[in-house]
């Protein structure tokens, strides 16, 4: 089998996994109340695990057992796997015999979907197996599947093989019918009258993050010089959701630099973005969105469930050229001088 055929097969597998998780979640929603879905069932080094997360984790193990081809032996990395457990398919195969490592987040945006506020996303990426040395930069295939709220009839799915373009489809969850989805990252040349935001989902560290934002926009546009605000903020508590907003042209910049800022704010252990949150990064790149670390490099990390990841996405090169040097200057000054900068 050629590389093209193999990677295309892996892309299709991740999409079918996403379909399965979406349909399982929709079915289980009729059996779990908001109160039941939001019960905390475990605390791990990576995140808080809710009852709704357990539904998908159990389903995933069953799906891999029944559907993952034996010719693609794989190690699966995700929340909910015990520290001493290695999850491989075909089952019981030694990790040294696997060819691929699949990292996934079954429900990215748990808190939003369990209260039926906003779609969550299944995120997945596959990389050649390099043992503990496997990194985000090794991911070749990525996929993200929308997990819709109860009032939605459409759930979008985006997938990509690096260097081979993007597949985007809208799925009617009532019938399963699919149609092509038009994607169009923003072509705006500045940030005026558009959405741009820094991740500040929790009270902890919000003031420092807001200071960074204010300095950025004040440098670019002089805050208060216009009769009304010109840059708008919309917090989507899901990295997959943030990727989607960039891909669809809804947002012009999104930055998640919590691993850098939270220690300075006195909250070093606050929940950061993890590798599984950005597992579908090839989708973002193949859509034409600029995706990088605050320093301008690729935001790399091991394929595990605990490493912190800082990233910034710009809708296009013009916006990146405008904001990047200012953000780097601000973060550099704060890193050097602390809260007094």
Steps between C-alpha positions, in 0.01 A plus 500: 500500500639843405545776756217696339261206530608420854462858624164534327382183672614638835315825431183305426541296819527813714187639336308179564617505860372857526165396353475223757582726795252764376220246460579338836489838672170592335347168608631522858373856538145371522602289801711753694367817659720810519554419867603140430723589203683759709591274791874488568612138483879542507782752533818439300821692437354597162145611583179449692304200368121529491236231457443606139872437428470142623227428247732576210805330649322166532359533149844575356655183636217298347529680167873443467459133591239451230612737224872579504682300227764257622728617218529839678604395853457806719555637849218724623572794729210675673365604837355223714782253439673400823857611559622140484276403205599493135208484259579329169303349213484222401454439871792361697754585226819638653551872447835430331309321226270791422555709188297804605412708802150653513436781744144612550264705706159330489317810625685830477268755654340275762375784715317663212331190363398351833289810565384503136650848451732454203636223280793293620747328263665162460864563414747240375841478340716211381880498484757233413596319818827631646442382853533765770670720242179537296401866487223725375719594203494133391121497449414432136122457512253708701123507536242697697133408529236729644299369796184709467262643756155344521336765279746453211422290196838565334842396627812585302804279448843606377799278431836525329817323401799731524586647163199344331223749569191515716175301489206691651146368521171597663316199643125486557485307827137406434569314176876466475503686169817694422578797280820696437570780745651824376783625719635852478744639760479876529679707237477816709807722502453627855306411815252785502137392546598134523536231766838428661566356842743356753391192695392609848232251591538516879526775764856394581747701295232686306624843605852436368371357172272800457798730557682331213196542277454864594863579426476326161191688389615828652828473307321424175192724527527725811220386727224753555584703191186382321142564612438126534726193541656364182619154615262242646563200724315166493613221730436153355608261774627237258822500301320315223232767504768769482661324202159486332436871554833580334440263208151634432608864503319590821816599693817674388732413788482257787781457751529245778812588697385373838815289558706819471278742693348293781825437693567876489151563634558259789300206362763260358271197516194655336355282224699574179456392142634145453628307195167321454327840478703587189513149352315616188746779418554375139138599431576858604818514291343347190223761524767768459494632857837595650560288809809556714645540847534845656863505381395425142612136496279193479325442837652157560461261795508125569186302414387462860213622717689736731744722307392866473465659155497872417381599154379792293293484181480783247244495220753615240856622452407870501337471843793294628750763384294766673451334839792257539778750579280684750396180679859379513615833643229501767559140606876556499469798730266317737729197504797719581346752739203307636178670600664841517551514123 
